[in-house]
């Protein structure tokens, strides 16, 4: 699995930096609220705008990539992230930060959906091994994001935004140098392709499962800094532990669990465990020790689920990999967009309410998954993607040509 072309490692490195953005703002949510005079629901819009724009933009990533090629799409996304993150740090109002956080989300959409398809298409070995690499990059990025945000946030809440912008410049240069040109394949993906792909029951089932699961995920991520009421650096340490466990279980535990009991049971175990953790946080919101321990433990269940459910998406639908990734991401980020704002509103009434609602959303995810259990269970019999991926051969050849 580790013997990959340098192009795969270049994209993976850029993924690490891109995924830093998810948890980067966690440690500075409360400092932003305090300095700019905003409440939890207002500051939580930093997640909502980011996720909402990212989800909607996923619908056009395949359309763009098929017309300008994977490399140009990746580079365009990185440039937009650099601009959005950098300008967000210059704003003097929550509204301004939220607006440029949305720009950041647009860039992330172009990058993330294309990066997953590029890694799966160019990596040596199975689809599952390629996804483990992708999830490892996700986990490392999510883990280091809060650490960077906490360290820089101690100096100023603006510095984490500037830090990501600078790191993205490095990722941009690495991607531009390491990736060979990937011209359009000649097959132009219709803009409606992701929505049509959701007509496939398997993809829709997994997507809706991820939507409700992400509701709990981003409730934990966006709201927990408020009841913790710690400094930026301390919150960064908590979510660093969360991200480290997420990365470990996604890379090490998830594949072993899948081999031992299968994809469907593995996802169910992760979802049930996560729902229980959220319920415990709702019951013991007054205890910082419980909140810290549960936050870190939740990372273990989230890592397992992320790897298994992403592999299920890439196998379950008979459509191109890029289209499957875009359709799935569009649906799941809708859950991520609503949760931070709602958690903030509920948290202004009582700190325990967001966790109970989040736990309920994860229970709904379990019920949705069980409704399509026969389809999801069948992915273990598929060694590769369920369809002949129209978009991948030419781009995969181009991506690996420099390493041949």
N, C-alpha and C positions, 0 to 999 in steps of 0.2 A: 504493500500500500504506500510505503514511503518513497518508492522509486518512481517518482513522477517527473514529467517534463518540467523544465524551468518555467514554462508559461503557466502551468497550474499553480506553482508556488507563488508566482507574481500576483495572480488573481487572488489567491488565498491571503497573501499579505495585505492587499488592498481591502479585502473583506474584513480583516481584523480591524483596520482603521475605521472602516465604514460602520461596523457594528459597535464601535466604541460610543457612537452617537446615541445608542439606545439608552444606556445607563449613565452616560456622562452627566446629565442634568440632575440625576437623583440627589447627589450631595448638595447641590446649590438651589434646590427648589425653595427651601425655607429662607435662605439668605436673599434670594430674589424677591420673595414675598415680603420679607421684612424691609428691604431697602426701597422697593418700589411701591410699598403700601398696598399689597394685593392679598386676597384670601386664597385658601387651598384650591378652590374650584377654578379661579382665574389662572393661577400659576400652572395648574394641571393641563391647561390648554396648550402648554408647550409640547406635551405628548399628543394631545388630541389633534392639533393642526398637523403635526408631523406625520401621524399615522393616517389621518383622513386623506391628506394629499398623496401620501405614498400608496395607499390602497387604490384610489381612483386612477393614479398614474400607471399602476400596474396594467391597466387595460390597454395602454398604448405602447408598452415596452416592446412587445413582439412586432408590432407594426413598424416601430422605429428601427429596431435591430435588423429586420429583414430588408430594410431599404438602405441603411448606411453601414451595415456590418456590425459584428459584435464589438470589435475593438473601438470603433468610433463611438458606439453607444456607451461603453464603459467609460471612456475618456470624457464624454459629454456629461455623464452623471457625476464624475469626480469634480469637474470644473464647477458645476452647479452647487455641489456640496461645499466647496471651498468658498464660494461667494456667499452662500446662505449662512454658513456657520460664522464666517468672519464678520458679516454685517449684523448678525444677531447680537454679537458682543458689543456693538457700538450703540445700541438702542438705549433710550432713557425711559421707556415705558414698557409695561408688560405686553401691550398690544403690538408694539414694534418687534419685540423679541419673538412673540408668537408668529407674526407674519413671516419673518425670515427663517424661523424654524420650519414653517410650511415649505419655503423654497428649498431648504435642506432636505425635506421629505421627498420633493420631486426628484432631486438628484439621486437620492438613495434608491428610489424606485427604479430608475433607469439602470443603476449599477447593480443592485441586488438580484433582480430577476435575470439579468443577462449573465451575471457572474455564476449563479447556480447552474444555468444551462451550459455555460462555457466550461466549468469545471467537470461537470458530468460528461460532456462531449469529448473533452481532451484527456481526461485522466486515464491512466492505465489501470486495469482491473475491472471489478464489477461496479455497477451503479451504486450498490451499498457502500463500497469502500470510498467512492468519490464523495458521497453524501457525508460520510464520517469526516472526511477532510474539511468539507464545507462547514459542518456543524462544529468541528474543532476551531475553525477560524471564528465562527460566531461566538462560541463560548469564551475564547481568549479575548475577543473584542469586548464582549459584555462584561467580562471580569475586570479588565483593565480600565474600562471606561469610568466606572465609579471611583477607582483609585486615582486616576488622573484628575477627574472632576473634583475629588476631595482635596488633593494636594494643591491644585491651582486655585480651587475655590476658597481656600484659606486666605489667599492673597486678595482675590477679588472674584465675584461671581462672573465677571466678564472673561477672565483668563481661560477657563475651559473651552469657551467657544473659539477663542483665538488659537488655542493649542490644537484643537481638531483641524482647524483650517490649515495650520502649518503642517500637520502630519499628513493631511490629504494631498498637499503639494508633493510630499515625498512619494506617496502612493501613486500619484499621477505620473511622476517621472519614471518610477519602476514599471508601471503598466505600459507606458509608451515605449520604453526600451525593450522590455522582455517579450511583449506580445508581438508576433508578426502580424502583418496586415491581414485582416479578415474581410474581404470585399463581400458585398451582398451575394447571396447564393443564387439569385434568380427566382427563387420561390418567395413571393411577397405575401406575408401573413396579413389577412384582412383584419381591420381594426375590431371587428365584431367577434374574432376567433375566441378570445377568452370567455366571453359571455355564452357563446354557443357550446364551448367545451363543458360548461357547467350543466348542460343538459344530460351529461353522462352521470348516472346515479352515483357511481363510485366516487368520482371527483367531487361532486356536490356534497356527498355524505362526509367525506374527509374534510372538505372545506368548512362546512358548518360546524363540525366537531372542533376544528381549530378556532373558529370564530368565538364560540362560547368558552373554550379553554383560554384563549387570549384575553377574554374579559377578566378572568381571574388573574392571569399573568400580569396584566398592566394595572390592575387594582393593587396588587402587591408592589409593583415597581414604582408607581406614581404616587401612591398615598402613604406608604409606610414611613417615609422620612418625617411626616408630621407628628404621628403619635410617638415616634422615637425621640424627637426633640433633642437631637445631638448636634454637635458641630459638623461642618462640612467634611472634615477629615475623618471623623469617627463614622459618619454615615458611609463614606467611601470605603472604609475598612469592612463594614458589615456587608455591603453589596459586592465587595471584592471576594469575600468568602463565599457568598452566594454564587458568583460567576465561576469561581474556581471549581466548586462542586458540580455546577452545571456542565462545564467543559469536560470534567473527568467522567461523569456518567454518560455524556453524549458520545464520547470516544471509546471508552473502555467498557462500561456496564451495559449500555444499550445493545451493542452487537452480541455480547454473550447472552443476554437475556432473550434476544430474538432467536438465537440458535437453540436455546434450551426450551423455550415455551412458545415461540412464535410471535409475529408482529401484533396481532390483535390482543392477545392476553397481556403482552408487554405494555401496550398503550393503555389498556384498562387499569393495570396496576399503577401506572404513573398518574393517571387522572384521579383514581380513587385516593391515592396517597396525597395528592395536591389538594383535593377537596377537604380532606381531614385536616391538613395543615392550616388552611384558611379558616376552617371552623374553630380550631384551637386559638388562632390569633384573634378571632372575634370574641371568644370567651374570656381571653386573658389580655385584653388590650392595655390594661393598666400596668402590666409587667413588661418593662423594657427587656429583661432577660429572656422572657418567653418570645417576644417579638423578634429579637435578634436570632435566637436559636431556630425559630420556625422559618425565618427568612432564609437562613443558610440551608436548612434541610430542604426547603422548597426547591432550591436550585438542583438538588439531586433528581427529584421527580421531573422537573422541567427539562433537564438534559436528556433523560430517557425518552420523554415524549417527543421532543423536538426531532431527534434523529429518526425515530421509528415512524412518525407521522409524515415527515418529509420524504422518506423513502417510499412510503405507501402512495403518496401523491405522484411521485415520478414513475410508479409502476402501474397504478390502478386505471389510468385513463388512456384510451387509444388515440392520443393526440401528440403533437410535437412537444418536446420537453420544455421549450421556452413558453409555449402556450399553457401547458399544465402548470408551470411555476407561476405564471402571471395570473391565471384564473384563481389558483389556490391563494396566492398572496392577496389578491383583491378582496376575497371573502374574509380571510382571517384578520386582515388589518382593520376591517370595519369594526370588529369587536374591540381591537386595541384602541380605536379612535374614541369610542363611546365611553369606555371604562374609566379613563383618568378623570374626565369631567364629572361623570356621575359619582365616582368615588369621592371627589372633592366636595360635591354638593351634599352627599350623605354624611361625609365626615364633619361638615360644619354643624350638623345636628348632633351626631354621636360618633365617636371614633370606632365603635364596633360594627356599625351598620355596613360600611363598605366590604368588610371581610365576609360577613354573612351573605351578602348579595353575590360576592365573588364566588363563594363556595357553592351557592345555588346555581350559578352559571356553569360551573364545572360539572355539576351533577347533570345539568341539561346536556352538556357535551357528551357525557357517558351514555345517556339515553339515545342521543342522535347516532353515536357510533354503533350501538347495539342494533339499531334499526337497519343498518347495512352490514352487519357482522359477516355475512356469508361472502360478500364482495371483498371486504378488507382481508378476511382470513385467506382468500385465494391468492393474495400477492406473494405469499411465501413460496408458491409453486412457480413463480416467474423469476428466472435468473437475471433478466434485464428488464428494461422499460417495456411496458405492455404493447407499445406500438412501434412501427418502424419510424423513427424520429426523422421527419423530413428535413428539419433544419440542421441536424447535427453532422452528417458526413462531411460536407464540404468545409464547414467551419472547423470541424475537428481536425481535418487534414491540414488546413491552414494553420491552426494553432500549434500543431505538432511538427510542422515542416522544419522549423528551425532546429528541432532537437533530433531529427532523424539521422 
